[in-house]
Amino acid sequence: RQGFYDIILDFQGLFKSGILVLASRGRRKIGFGNAREGATLFYTERAPAPAFHDHALQRHMALLKPLGITDAPVLFSPLFRKEDAENLEMLLENEQVNREQPVVCLHPCARWETKLWGLEKTARLCDMLYCETGCQVLLVGSSDEKTCLEHIAGLAGGHAKNMAGKTSLRELAALLSRAA
């Protein structure tokens, strides 16, 4: 509030971010034209809204167009290396995951109990995915979640494999990249 800004950009597009835009002292206050909760009321300029399915970086670049900054291609660095993919292949072989069948990864754990779906429901989903689609279900998570995932795998009647703590973060990215 003490400063004065040439430009204020609201990437969030919610009422609470709009209030901050309003409270900030600035000449140009720019947000997306499709901002929610009335946030557009606080802008001096409304940028055309990008497609919702675009990656967040691409959407955020669109907010810079009113400033004359054109879309530069967004380059994404790989999340895993060749050696991570190779390590994953060895792990999947050790876990007897069939390379010919599609893989579905589930991460059913959460820090807060209110976000949990339930062990029995998750196990039923694993059964359905296996029986109705032929997918191999891999339960992913940290080593701290191993007991929970073992319980789900047991309830799923052998239709899910517990992968808790067996991958590095990069190997997990490699696994998710090949999931159906």
Rosetta blueprint (number, residue, H / E / L):
1 R L
2 Q L
3 G L
4 F L
5 Y E
6 D E
7 I E
8 I E
9 L E
10 D E
11 F L
12 Q L
13 G L
14 L L
15 F H
16 K H
17 S H
18 G H
19 I H
20 L H
21 V H
22 L H
23 A H
24 S L
25 R L
26 G E
27 R E
28 R E
29 K E
30 I E
31 G E
32 F E
33 G L
34 N L
35 A L
36 R L
37 E L
38 G L
39 A H
40 T H
41 L H
42 F H
43 Y L
44 T L
45 E E
46 R E
47 A E
48 P L
49 A L
50 P L
51 A L
52 F L
53 H L
54 D L
55 H L
56 A H
57 L H
58 Q H
59 R H
60 H H
61 M H
62 A H
63 L L
64 L L
65 K H
66 P H
67 L H
68 G L
69 I L
70 T L
71 D L
72 A L
73 P L
74 V L
75 L L
76 F L
77 S L
78 P L
79 L L
80 F L
81 R L
82 K H
83 E H
84 D H
85 A H
86 E H
87 N H
88 L H
89 E H
90 M H
91 L H
92 L H
93 E H
94 N H
95 E L
96 Q L
97 V L
98 N L
99 R L
100 E L
101 Q L
102 P L
103 V E
104 V E
105 C E
106 L E
107 H L
108 P L
109 C L
110 A L
111 R L
112 W L
113 E H
114 T H
115 K H
116 L L
117 W L
118 G L
119 L H
120 E H
121 K H
122 T H
123 A H
124 R H
125 L H
126 C H
127 D H
128 M H
129 L H
130 Y H
131 C H
132 E H
133 T H
134 G L
135 C L
136 Q E
137 V E
138 L E
139 L E
140 V L
141 G L
142 S L
143 S H
144 D H
145 E H
146 K H
147 T H
148 C H
149 L H
150 E H
151 H H
152 I H
153 A H
154 G H
155 L H
156 A L
157 G L
158 G L
159 H L
160 A E
161 K E
162 N E
163 M L
164 A L
165 G L
166 K L
167 T L
168 S L
169 L H
170 R H
171 E H
172 L H
173 A H
174 A H
175 L H
176 L H
177 S H
178 R L
179 A L
180 A L
